Amino acid sequence: MKAWLSREGVNFEERDFFRDEFTEEELRELLGDTPPFDIFSWRSPSARTLKLDREKVSADELIRLMIEQPRLIRRPLIYTGDRLFAGTDKEAMAEAFPGYNL
């Protein structure tokens, strides 16, 4: 993804959120209307050890967990100014960046 963005001349900034961790305010602002469930890394070993019930866990609890343990955030996070993408959602990326090969 990074290589493709560079080749296409897309300006972007990188942030290593393991070193430069999000504050709760930053994460909430970044999320905007995106539900925390969409960027939570449900398949990660860290998430599996928590044994969370997707039907019962609150959005606030997911945000708290992602702040405490950044590895619970799906990567990469790509924010286009009006939309947030998590992980490698190739279909969404193709929609946001015409020319992106699936």
Buried (B, 14 or more C-beta within 10 A) or exposed (E): BEEEBEEEEEEEEEEEBEEEBBEEEBBBEBBEEBEBEBBBBEEBEEBEEBEBEEEEBEEEEBBBBBBEBBEBBBBEBBBEEEEBBBBEBEEBBEEBBEEBEE
